[in-house]
């Protein structure tokens, strides 16, 4: 199998069937769950020691450039991080961009059958300017 760039339809399919979960890069006791909704809204729940401590919300739009999908993200509400290195900390230079920024393109191996876990790589514009991984998990009915 080959890692391929995702198009807009593939990302819509992932968003419809999966939620994203990722661990904090700055605090081992924190993790986040992102739910992308069909109406182009999203919510990001912040957990500390597996206890929900807040929820951020916003809107997103999928952009396709040369058959590669990107996502524009616009947070309306943000749960601030106490870690100054986090983009969710008000003193971090990236914090002001949370109201309107774009990430992508996205890369994964599109499975032939439903899977429980689907890692998706994406290019991000933060200080490290590298690839990050969003882990998508199948939604339960």
C-alpha positions in Angstrom: 0.0 0.0 0.0 1.0 3.5 -0.7 0.5 6.7 1.3 -1.5 9.0 -1.0 -2.8 12.6 -0.8 -6.5 12.7 0.1 -9.0 14.6 -2.0 -12.0 16.5 -0.7 -14.4 13.5 -1.0 -12.1 11.2 0.9 -11.7 13.7 3.8 -15.5 14.2 3.9 -15.8 10.4 4.2 -13.3 10.3 7.0 -15.1 13.2 8.8 -18.4 11.5 8.4 -17.3 8.2 9.9 -14.5 9.1 12.3 -13.6 11.5 15.1 -10.0 12.7 15.6 -8.0 12.3 18.8 -4.5 13.6 19.6 -2.3 14.0 22.6 -0.9 17.3 23.8 2.7 17.9 22.7 3.3 19.9 25.9 1.4 18.1 28.7 1.2 14.3 29.0 -2.0 14.6 31.0 -3.9 16.3 28.2 -5.6 15.0 25.1 -8.1 16.4 22.6 -11.0 15.0 20.6 -12.2 16.8 17.5 -15.6 16.2 16.0 -16.0 17.5 12.4 -19.7 17.8 11.7 -21.5 17.7 8.3 -22.7 21.3 8.7 -19.0 22.5 8.5 -18.8 23.1 12.3 -16.4 21.4 14.6 -15.8 21.0 18.3 -12.6 20.3 20.1 -13.0 18.8 23.6 -10.0 19.2 26.0 -9.4 16.5 28.5 -7.0 16.5 31.4 -6.4 13.2 33.2 -9.3 11.9 31.2 -11.7 14.6 32.6 -13.2 17.0 30.2 -12.1 20.5 31.1 -13.5 22.5 28.2 -14.7 22.7 24.6 -13.7 24.9 21.8 -15.8 25.4 18.7 -15.6 26.8 15.2 -16.2 26.3 11.5 -14.2 24.7 8.8 -14.1 24.5 5.0 -12.5 21.9 2.8 -10.3 23.3 0.0 -9.0 21.3 -2.9 -5.8 22.3 -4.6 -4.6 19.9 -7.4 -6.7 17.0 -6.1 -5.2 17.5 -2.6 -7.5 18.5 0.3 -6.6 21.2 2.8 -8.8 22.5 5.6 -9.4 26.1 6.6 -10.1 26.3 10.4 -11.7 29.2 12.2 -12.1 28.9 15.9 -14.9 30.8 17.5 -14.1 29.7 21.0 -10.7 28.4 22.3 -9.8 26.5 25.4 -6.5 28.1 26.4 -3.5 26.1 27.3 -1.3 27.0 30.3 1.8 25.9 28.4 3.5 28.9 26.6 4.8 26.7 23.8 1.2 25.6 22.9 -0.5 27.4 20.0 -3.5 27.5 22.3 -1.7 29.7 24.8 -2.7 33.4 24.3 1.0 34.4 24.6 2.0 32.0 21.7 2.6 33.7 18.4 0.3 31.2 16.6 -2.6 31.9 18.9 -3.9 34.9 16.9 -4.0 32.7 13.8 -6.5 30.3 15.4 -9.3 32.5 14.1 -8.4 31.7 10.5 -5.7 29.3 9.3 -5.2 26.5 6.8 -3.5 23.1 7.2 -2.9 20.4 4.6 -2.6 18.6 2.4 -3.7 15.4 4.1 -2.1 12.0 3.4 -3.2 8.5 4.4 -3.9 5.0 3.1 -7.6 4.9 2.2 -8.7 1.4 3.4 -10.9 -0.9 1.3 -12.9 -1.8 4.4 -13.9 0.1 7.5 -11.1 0.3 10.1 -11.2 1.2 13.8 -8.2 3.5 13.6 -7.0 5.6 10.6 -3.8 7.8 11.0 -3.8 10.9 8.7 -0.7 13.0 8.2 -0.9 16.6 7.4 1.4 19.6 6.8 1.1 22.3 9.5 2.2 25.9 9.6 3.4 26.2 13.2 6.9 26.9 14.2 8.3 23.4 13.5 6.8 23.5 9.9 6.7 19.7 9.7 4.1 17.0 9.4 1.8 16.0 12.2 -0.6 13.1 12.6 -4.3 13.2 13.4 -5.5 9.8 14.6 -9.1 9.1 13.5 -11.2 6.6 15.3 -14.5 5.1 14.0 -17.6 6.7 15.4 -19.9 4.3 17.3 -23.6 4.5 16.6 
